[in-house]
Amino acid sequence: FVADVRVRGDQAVTAMRSAGQSAADRDLPATASALAAASAAFGDVRESLGPVGGALVALAEKFPGGSRATAGAALFTAGDAFTRAGEEIAVRLGALEDDAPPTAVLAALRESVARLGPDVSRAAEILATINPEDVPAEHRAEVAALAASAGGIRQAFTDFLPLADATGALLGADNSGRYLLVFQNQHELRPTG
């Protein structure tokens, strides 16, 4: 049982790494596929643990080294939330046609970010509570890097919503508008000084 959960957890982490690399390469289909694999692996772990999982973690906390179980549960929760958020955004973007208007892309992203923002914030808070000593030594650097970037991810989700609203209004998402753009250069008379 424990070995199966560990194997599935490792599969989820490997898929998340693959998704990160695909995202860095700007390969949206590969990113969506890797995030779907990670999400499925996290789902398998959740299913394997079932309703007993929370009780097992609570019981393990009472024994020496039990804080490792708490750290593992926190990492699982955070990884699952980040994976689901990334997967939904990648799938939504992938579902849009290549010639979709920018306002449609912006609206799809805004809807996903607004709905997933609380989950991402909670995951970032959970990661901040993990004691590095409770993580196996070979994974500490990776968990520390994830915890450090989680705050930035949460802030990006928070900052995106007002920016999306302003950009949507500027692009005419709610109604059309006319804009006059005036350019100047040093070779013309400039009444503005």
N, C-alpha and C positions, 0 to 999 in steps of 0.2 A: 504494500500500500504506500508506504513512505517513499520507496524507490520510484514507484510509478508517478507520484506527485512531483518528485524532484525532476524526473525525466521530462515531464510535461512542462514544468516550470522552466527548465533549461531550453526547451523548444520555443517557448514564448519569448524568452530573452534573446535567443538567436534570431528569431523572426523580427523582433524589435530592432536589433542591430542592422539587419538587412534592410528594414524599412528606412532607417536613418540614412544608410548609405544611398539607397534609391532616391530618397528625398534630396540628398545633397547633390545627386546627379541629375535632379529635375526629371526623373522618370516616374510620372504619376501612376501609370498602370502597375509598375513593379512595386511602387510604394503602397498602393491600395492592396495589392495581392499579399505583400509581406505583413501589412497590418491586419488583414483578414486572418492570416495564418496565426499571428500572435493572439488575436482576439479569440480564435477558436481554441488555442492552447490554454489560454487563461480560463475560458469557459469549461474546458475539460477538467482543469484543476478544481474549479469551483464545484463542478458536478461530482468529482471524486470525493471532495471533502464533505459535500452535502451539508445538512443542518448540524452535523456533529463537529464540523470544522471549527466553529467559534468556541464550542465547549472544549475541544482539544487544546486550542491555544490558551484559553483561560486556565485550564488545568496545568498545562506545561509551564505557565508563568510561576506556579507555586514551587517548582523544583529548581535546583541549581542550573543555571544556564538557560532558564526559561525565557529570559529576555530575548534570546535569539529567535524563539518562536514568535514573539510579539513583533520583532523586526521583520521577520519573514512575512508575517501576515500584512504588515504595513506596506512592505515592498510589493506584495501581490496586489493589494488594493490600489496603490498608486499606479502600478504598471497597467493594471486592467483599465483604469480610468483614462490614462493617457493614450492607451492603445485604441480604446473605443472612440475617443475624440478624434484622433488622427485618422482612423479608418473612415469615420463618417465624413469628415471633410474631404478626404481623398476620393471617396466614392461619389460624393455630390459633385465635386469638380469634374471627375471623370465622366459623369453622366451628362454633363452639359455638352452641347454640340460645340465643335470648334469655332463656329461662327456665331455663338451665342452673344447677345449684346452684353457689354460690360455691366450694365445695371442688373441683368439676370444673374451673372456670376457673383456680383457683390451681394445681391439679396440672398442667394443660396448660402454664401459664406456667413453672412450676418445671422441668418436663422440658426445655422449650426453652432456658431460661436456663442450666441445668446443662450441656447439650450444647454450646451456642454460646459459653459463657463463655470457654473457652480461645482461640477464634478472635478474640473481641472484645478480649481482653487482648493478644494478639499484634498486632492491628491498632493498638491504642493505643501499644504499644511502637514499632512501625514509624513511626507518625506523629511520635513524639517525636524520632526520629533525623533527620528531614528538615531540612536547612539552608534557611532562608527565601530565601537568595540563589540557590538552585537552582530556585526556582519563578518563573515569569514574573511580572513586577511586577503585572500586572492581576489575578492570582489570589492574591497573597501574603496579603492580609487574610483572604480566605475560608479558605485553608489554615491560617493561624494560628488562626482561630476554631475550625476543625474539630479541630486538634491540642489546643487548650485544652479543648474539650468532651470529647475522647476519654477523658481520664483520669476524668472524672466518669461517663461511660458505663460504663467498666470498673468503677469503684467501685460503681455502682448494680447491676451484674450480680453483683458479689461480695457486696454487702450483702443482696441479694434472697433468696438461698438460705436462710440461717438465719431470716430474717423469714417466708418462705413456710412453712417447717417449723413455726415457732411458731404462726403464724396457722392453719395447717391443723389442728394439734392442738387449738387453742382452738375451732375450728369443728366439731370432731368428724369429721375426715377419716378417722381410723383406727378410732375407736369413739365411741359416743355418750356424752354426759356431761350432768350437770345443774349449773347455776350459779345461785347466789342473788345477785341484785343488790339492794343496800340503798342507798337514797337518804336524805339528810338535808336539812333546811332549817332556817332560823332560827326558824320558827314552832312547832317541836315540841321537847319535852324531849329533851335529848341526853345519854344516860348516858356517852357518850365524851368529854364535856367540851366 
